[in-house]
Amino acid sequence: MKTITKYQDMDEVNITYLRNKKEYETRVKLIKIDGVNKTGLYVKDSITGIGTLSYIDPENNVYGALGHEIIETNSKAMINIKDGSIFKNVVTSIDRSENGNPGSKNAKFYNNKLYGNIIKNTKYGIYGISNNEIKKGEAIQTKKLSEVNLGKAYIRTVINNEEIKDYEINILDINKNSKLKSITFEITDENLLNKTGGIVQGMSGSPIIQDGYLIGAVTHVLVDDVKKGYGISIITMLDEGDRLLDKIND
């Protein structure tokens, strides 16, 4: 708005915009309504949402979360993040999932309790550097996708306040040809199903654990069968985190 205001006596203004990683220039007509210059462009300069932290690398504090990209609701486009933060939130309630209508976690945000920055938004999740304010759990070993078995596993998530719990799932399929939807699973834990109805928005990034190993993270819900969902291999996320570290060190 400050830039537009500078040209309040003009009918048009030059703008530079980014599309598909290419810069373009164009001229936009200005319209004055009630003394305010407007362009007719839809601009969103910030976005806030709930997601789950998947891992923190104890050697360098690089973290990965969500397991999928952040998109802008209206345009459905992946957001190019220039600056962002992860911060404390407390789950206050759950909107239950039903087939055809996935629910969501509701939370209270504490914007002044920062846990780290957001440097990259990728199709495999968001990544950045965590700080010492975040409570770190016990270190856990990882497994490659080729070592994952069908059958019993757990998702680790929060559905009440800040209480982290493991809930039983059943791994139905392993897809080695898909980096984003590598693991297909269904929730079998009755306690979780009673409270959430299935997978809800905000569970994205919840670690998937099998036999004491971190194997992946929740990414998507099957809208027509909300008890089922997809997970990404943790190795894919770790590789993305390593690329971030390489970029920082260059």
N, C-alpha and C positions, 0 to 999 in steps of 0.2 A: 504493500500500500504506500510506503514512503516513496518508492520509485515512481508510482503512478501520480502521486500528489505533486511531484516536481513538475509534471507536465499538465497541470490543471487548466492551463490556457490553450492547450492544443486539442485538436480533434482526433489525432491518431498518435500512437506510440509504437516504437520498434521493440519487439521482444525476441529473446533467444530462448529456445526450448529444446529439451532432450527427448528423443524418441528412438527406441531400439538402439541406444548407445550412440546415436548420431545427433549432432547439433544442427538445428535449423533456425532460420530467422524469418520473421513475418511482421506485418504491420496490423495492429488491432485498433479498431475505432473505439474512442472513449465516449461514454454517455454519462452526462451529469444528472443525477437524480437526487433531489433534496440537497443540493450542494456538494454531493459526494460523487467523485469519478468512479465509474464502473466499466469493466471490460466485457462482462458477460461470460467470463471464464470461470469454470468451477475449480477452485483451488483449496486443497486441504494441506495445511502445513504441519499437522501433527496427528498422531493416531495412538490410541491406548487400547490394550487388550490383555486378556488372561491367557497364559500358556504355562507349560511346565518345563523346568530345567531338566535336561537329560543327563548331562555329565559335566564335571569340571576336571581338567587335567591337573593333577597335583604338582606336576613339575613346572608348569608355566602359567597356571590359572586361566588358560583358555577354556571357555565353556561353549557348549552347544545346547540349543533348546528348540522346542516345537517339532523339529523333524520335517517341516515343510515351510514354504515361504509365507511371508505376510503379504496379503493382497489388499488392495483398496476395494471396499465393498461395492461401490457403484460402477467403477470401470472394470473390475475383476482383473486388474493389472498388478503385477508384482511391484511393490514400492521400492524405490531407490533410496536407501537410507543414507543421509549425510551425518546425522547425529541422533543418538538414542541412548536410553538407559534401561536397565532392568532394576526393579525395586520391589520392596516387600508388599505382599497383599495377603489378606486373610479371607478365606472362603466363608461367606455368610449364609449361602443357601444354594440349592440345586433346582434348576428347572429340568424336570425329568424328560428323558428321551422317549419318544414313541415312534413306531415304524412310520416313515414318511416325514417325521418332524424331530430332528435331533435337538436335544436340550442343551443346557449350558451351565457352567459354574458361574455364580455371582460372587463378587468379592469387593472388599473394601481396600482401596489403594492407599499406600503410605509413600507418597512421592518424595518425601524427605529422607527416606531410608533406602539409599541407593546400594545396590549389590554389584554393579558393574556397568560397563558401556555396551552399546551395540555397534559393531563395526561393519558387519556384513549381513545382508538379507539374501539368502539363496534358496533355491528350490529344495535344498536339504535342511533348511532351518536357519535360525539366526545365530550369529557367533560374535564373540567379543572377549573382553578380559574381565574376569570377576575380581572383586576386591576382598579384603580381609574381613569385611562386615558380614559376609554370608556364612551361615553355619554349614560346615562341610561334614558329610557323613563318613563312614568307614570306607576305606579304599576297596574297590571291587575289581576283579579281573574280568577281561572281556573274552568273547568267543567270536570266531569268524562264522559267517552264514553257513558255510559248509559243515560246521560242527554242531549246528542247531538241530534238534530233534523235534519231530511231531509229538504232540501230547502236552502234558502239564507244564505250565510256566506261571509267572505272576507279572502283573503290572503294579508299579509302585507310584501311588498318586495321593492327592489330598482332596477330600470331599467335605471336610468339616474343619473350620478354623485353620490351624497349621499342623494338624495331625497327619503325619506321613504313614501310610499303611500299605501292605501288600495284599493284592486281591487275585484270586486264582483265575487263570484263563486256560483255554485249550488251543494249542497251535494246530491249525488245520492244514496249512500248506506253506511250503517254502519255494519262493520264486527267485532263482539265481539270476534271471534275466532282467529283473526290474530292480533298480537302485532305490526307488521311492516306495514301492509297495512290495517289499521283499518277503514280509511275513503276513499271512492271513490267520486271524485268530477269532475266537469267540469268548465272551465273558461267561464263566460258569459259576462265579462266586455269588451265592444267593444274597448275601448282605449287600454287596455292591449293586446288584440288580434291583433289590428292594428300594434302595435309596436313589438310584440314578435312572433305572429303566434300561440302561445300556451305556454305550459310550456317549459322553457329552462334550460339547465344545469347552476347551480349557484343559482337557486331558491330553491334548497334543503335546508330545515330548515326554510323556510319562515313561520312565524306563521299563523295559521288558527284561525280566530276569528268569533264567532257567538254570537249575542245579547250582545256584550260587554265583552264576556268571551273568554279567551284563551282555545281552545279545542284541538289543535294539531299543526302539522307542515308538510309541504310538503316534500315528500320523493322521489316519482318516477313519471315519465311520461309514459303514454301508447304510445309506439313508433308508433303504427298504427293509433292512434287518439290523436294527441299532445295537443288537447284542454282538454283532460282528464288526471287525475293523481290520485295518492294515497297519503294519509296522515297518520301519526302516531299519536296516542293519546298522548297528552301532559303529561298525568299521567305516561305513560310508560317512557317518557324521565325524568320526575321528579324523578321517582323511581331509575333510573340509576344514576342520579346525587346524590341522597341520598346515594347510595352504594359507590360512590366515596368518599363522605365526611366521611362515616364510616371507609373506608380504611385509609384515611389520619389521622383520630383520633385514630386509633388502635395503 
